[in-house]
Amino acid sequence: MAIKWKNKIEKYITIAGFVAGVIGLVYFGIYAYQLVNARSSEMLQFLEKIF
């Protein structure tokens, strides 16, 4: 890698932070997707009641 770390601990902290960030984004994406799906199904049921 192009980044120069002072020691191995900094390297591992950086990698751990990056991994945690990626996992966080994935979890947020899944949560947002489920939220949107729940909302869209509710909207469809609401529209079915109207028509």
C-alpha positions in Angstrom: 0.0 0.0 0.0 1.0 3.6 -0.6 0.2 4.6 3.0 3.2 4.5 5.4 2.2 3.6 9.0 4.4 4.4 12.0 3.7 1.0 13.5 1.6 -2.2 13.1 -0.9 -1.0 15.7 -1.9 2.0 13.6 -2.1 -0.2 10.6 -4.5 -2.6 12.3 -6.6 0.2 13.8 -6.9 1.7 10.3 -7.9 -1.6 8.8 -10.4 -2.3 11.6 -11.9 1.1 11.2 -12.3 0.6 7.4 -13.8 -2.8 7.9 -16.2 -1.5 10.6 -17.2 1.4 8.2 -17.9 -1.1 5.4 -20.0 -3.3 7.7 -21.8 -0.2 9.0 -22.7 0.9 5.4 -23.9 -2.6 4.5 -26.1 -2.8 7.6 -27.5 0.7 7.0 -28.2 -0.2 3.3 -30.1 -3.3 4.4 -32.0 -1.3 7.0 -32.9 1.4 4.6 -33.9 -1.1 1.9 -36.3 -2.9 4.4 -37.7 0.5 5.5 -38.4 1.5 1.9 -40.0 -1.9 1.1 -42.2 -1.7 4.2 -43.3 1.9 3.2 -43.9 0.9 -0.4 -46.1 -2.1 0.6 -48.0 0.1 3.0 -48.5 2.6 0.2 -49.7 -0.1 -2.2 -52.2 -1.4 0.4 -53.4 2.2 0.9 -53.8 2.7 -2.8 -55.7 -0.6 -3.1 -58.2 0.7 -0.5 -58.8 3.9 -2.4 -59.4 2.3 -5.9 
